């Protein structure tokens, strides 16, 4: 394995120490590896979600409407934001 040194503020170090003390992780390295794996999985899920949206768009065909009309239709379907 390769080594990576990371500097973190004291509050984060306390959090790491707390998580280790809980017994879920055996070391800071174990915690960081788990967080990185989770981030990698989330990124892969996002890519698959985007691929699904792209496939859906390609399967929907080409519209005869101009871009302004399409945008206007989308905005009309979207509920107004409440501020």
C-alpha positions in Angstrom: 0.0 0.0 0.0 1.1 3.6 -0.5 1.2 6.1 2.2 -0.6 9.5 2.2 -0.1 12.1 4.9 -3.0 14.5 5.6 -3.1 17.5 8.0 -6.5 18.1 9.7 -7.6 20.6 12.3 -7.9 19.5 16.0 -11.7 19.3 15.9 -11.5 16.7 13.0 -8.8 14.8 14.8 -11.1 14.6 17.9 -13.8 13.2 15.7 -11.5 10.6 14.2 -10.4 9.6 17.7 -14.0 9.4 18.9 -15.0 7.1 16.0 -12.0 4.9 16.8 -12.9 4.8 20.4 -16.4 3.6 19.5 -14.8 0.5 18.1 -16.1 0.8 14.5 -12.6 1.6 13.1 -9.3 0.2 14.3 -7.3 3.2 13.2 -7.5 6.6 11.4 -6.3 4.9 8.2 -9.2 2.4 8.5 -11.6 5.3 8.8 -10.2 7.2 5.9 -10.2 4.1 3.7 -13.9 3.5 4.5 -14.8 7.1 3.7 -12.9 7.0 0.4 -14.6 3.8 -0.6 -18.0 5.3 0.2 -17.2 8.4 -1.8 -16.1 6.2 -4.7 -19.3 4.2 -4.6 -21.4 7.4 -4.4 -19.5 8.8 -7.5 -20.2 5.6 -9.4 -23.9 5.7 -8.5 -24.1 9.3 -9.7 -22.4 8.3 -13.0 -24.9 5.5 -13.5 -27.8 7.9 -12.7 -26.5 10.4 -15.2 -26.1 7.6 -17.8 -29.7 6.6 -17.2 -30.9 10.2 -17.8 -28.8 10.4 -21.0 -30.3 7.1 -22.2 -33.8 8.4 -21.4 -33.1 11.6 -23.3 -31.7 9.8 -26.4 -34.6 7.4 -26.4 -37.1 10.2 -26.3 -36.2 11.3 -29.8 -35.8 14.7 -31.4 -38.3 17.4 -30.7 -39.7 19.7 -33.4 -40.0 22.5 -30.9 -37.4 25.3 -30.7 -35.2 25.6 -27.6 -37.2 28.6 -26.2 -40.5 26.7 -26.4 -39.0 23.6 -24.7 -37.5 25.8 -21.9 -40.9 27.6 -21.5 -42.7 24.2 -21.3 -40.2 23.0 -18.6 -40.6 26.1 -16.6 -44.4 25.9 -16.8 -44.3 22.3 -15.4 -42.1 23.2 -12.5 -43.8 24.5 -9.4 -42.9 28.0 -8.3 -40.2 28.2 -5.7 -41.3 29.3 -2.3 -38.8 31.7 -0.7 
